[in-house]
Amino acid sequence: AGRQRELHQLEEFLAPLATGTCAGAVIVLGEAGTGKSHLIHAVQHSP
């Protein structure tokens, strides 16, 4: 919770990459303790 906007943005960006017809990279920046790892984990386990 609290990162729904960021989670949605990442999912939108990554969706076309699943087809394998394009490539992309994401860099997640932020201060320690701001939930970067949690956000990446949520993206990895989203449907």
Buried (B, 14 or more C-beta within 10 A) or exposed (E): EEBEEBBEEBEEEEEEEEEEEEEEEEEEEEEEEEBBEEBBEBBEEEE
